Amino acid sequence: HSQRRGRIAGVKKVCEQSPDTHIRSNRYDGVLEYWVIVKEAAEHTESLTQEEIHRQKKKVDDSAMPKMDQAGFQKLEDQKRR
């Protein structure tokens, strides 16, 4: 029982540091209630979206890409300067 009393005293001490969010008065009997997370567990997972998976599987076909020589790049630069 002494371990439980020690834990309760610790909880009250933590809650008293943030009373606006961690302590409230019970609406029915006015008894103070202390709100804490008793046990918390987390799991970190990573997943790929369907689009990312598809993108990884898709192989690039260079033959479908347009070929541009230096003159083609120059024409693009000329258009940008307009």
For each residue, the residues with C-beta under 8 A, 3 or more apart:
1: 4 5
2: 5 6
3: 6 7
4: 1 7 8
5: 1 2 8 9
6: 2 3 9 10
7: 3 4 10 11
8: 4 5 11 12
9: 5 6 12 13
10: 6 7 13 14
11: 7 8 14 15 34 36
12: 8 9 15 16 34
13: 9 10 16 17
14: 10 11 17 18 22 36
15: 11 12 18 19 22 23 34 35 36
16: 12 13 19 22 23
17: 13 14 22
18: 14 15 21 22
19: 15 16 22 23
20: 23
21: 18 35
22: 14 15 16 17 18 19 34 35 36
23: 15 16 19 20 32 33 34 35
24: 32 33 35
25: 30 31 32 33
26: 29 30 31 32 33
27:
28:
29: 26
30: 25 26
31: 25 26
32: 23 24 25 26
33: 23 24 25 26
34: 11 12 15 22 23
35: 15 21 22 23 24
36: 11 14 15 22
37: 40
38:
39:
40: 37
41:
42:
43:
44:
45:
46:
47:
48: 52 53 56
49: 52 53
50: 53 54
51: 54 55
52: 48 49 55 56
53: 48 49 50 56 57
54: 50 51 57 58
55: 51 52 58
56: 48 52 53
57: 53 54
58: 54 55
59:
60:
61: 64 65
62: 65
63:
64: 61
65: 61 62
66:
67:
68: 72 73
69: 72 73
70: 73 74
71: 74 75
72: 68 69 75 76
73: 68 69 70 76 77
74: 70 71 77 78
75: 71 72 78 79
76: 72 73 79 80
77: 73 74 80 81
78: 74 75 81 82
79: 75 76 82
80: 76 77
81: 77 78
82: 78 79
